[in-house]
Amino acid sequence: MNSVRIVAFKEGDTWVAQCLEHDICVQAADLDTVRARMEVAIQAESPLDRLPKAPPHFFDLWGRKSEFHQSGKSDGTEYEMALCA
């Protein structure tokens, strides 16, 4: 089973979520919608192993993640989402 990490952060009034292991990114007005859109995007992009990793600065964001975490599963892929400053 695949497992991915997702960083979520706010740019202005928009929430952005970026998967680290595979370059998938979504945006929404609120955190619940961005999480739901990421689940749909993971399903739409399967198989994920054909996608490159996210750009390096997103991995740096993961290193600055907050204590908030959500986890879930989408199309057989487990994910961990963390808010980043």
C-alpha positions as CSV (number, residue, x, y, z in Angstrom):
1,M,0.0,0.0,0.0
2,N,1.2,3.5,-0.9
3,S,1.7,6.1,1.8
4,V,2.1,9.9,1.2
5,R,2.7,13.1,3.1
6,I,0.7,16.2,2.3
7,V,1.6,19.8,3.4
8,A,-1.3,22.2,3.7
9,F,-0.8,26.0,4.0
10,K,-2.7,29.2,3.4
11,E,-1.8,31.6,0.6
12,G,-3.9,34.7,1.1
13,D,-7.5,33.5,1.4
14,T,-6.8,30.1,-0.3
15,W,-5.8,26.8,1.2
16,V,-3.2,24.9,-0.8
17,A,-2.3,21.2,-0.3
18,Q,0.8,19.6,-1.9
19,C,1.6,16.0,-1.9
20,L,5.4,15.4,-1.3
21,E,6.0,11.9,-2.8
22,H,4.1,12.7,-6.0
23,D,3.6,16.2,-7.5
24,I,-0.1,16.6,-6.9
25,C,-1.5,20.0,-5.7
26,V,-5.0,21.3,-5.0
27,Q,-6.5,24.5,-3.8
28,A,-9.8,25.4,-2.0
29,A,-11.3,28.1,0.1
30,D,-11.3,26.0,3.3
31,L,-9.3,23.1,4.8
32,D,-12.1,20.5,4.6
33,T,-12.5,21.1,0.9
34,V,-8.8,21.1,0.2
35,R,-8.6,17.7,1.9
36,A,-11.5,16.3,-0.1
37,R,-10.0,17.6,-3.3
38,M,-6.7,16.0,-2.6
39,E,-8.4,12.7,-2.1
40,V,-10.1,13.1,-5.5
41,A,-6.8,14.1,-7.1
42,I,-5.0,11.1,-5.7
43,Q,-7.7,8.8,-7.2
44,A,-7.6,10.7,-10.5
45,E,-3.8,10.5,-10.8
46,S,-3.4,6.8,-10.1
47,P,-1.1,5.1,-10.6
48,L,1.0,7.5,-8.6
49,D,4.4,6.0,-9.3
50,R,4.5,7.6,-12.7
51,L,4.5,11.1,-11.1
52,P,7.7,13.0,-10.0
53,K,8.2,14.1,-6.5
54,A,7.2,17.6,-5.4
55,P,9.7,20.5,-5.7
56,P,12.2,20.5,-2.8
57,H,10.8,23.6,-1.0
58,F,7.7,21.6,-0.1
59,F,9.8,19.1,1.8
60,D,11.3,22.1,3.7
61,L,7.7,23.0,4.6
62,W,7.1,19.5,6.0
63,G,10.0,20.1,8.3
64,R,8.2,23.1,9.8
65,K,4.8,21.4,10.2
66,S,2.5,22.2,13.1
67,E,1.1,19.7,15.6
68,F,-2.1,19.5,13.5
69,H,-2.3,16.2,11.5
70,Q,-5.1,14.5,9.6
71,S,-4.8,11.1,8.2
72,G,-7.0,9.2,5.8
73,K,-7.1,6.8,2.8
74,S,-7.8,7.4,-0.8
75,D,-7.9,4.8,-3.5
76,G,-5.7,2.5,-1.5
77,T,-3.2,5.3,-0.7
78,E,-2.8,6.2,3.0
79,Y,-2.0,9.9,3.6
80,E,-0.9,12.1,6.4
81,M,-1.7,15.8,6.1
82,A,0.0,18.5,8.2
83,L,-0.5,22.2,8.4
84,C,2.7,24.2,7.7
85,A,3.7,27.7,8.6
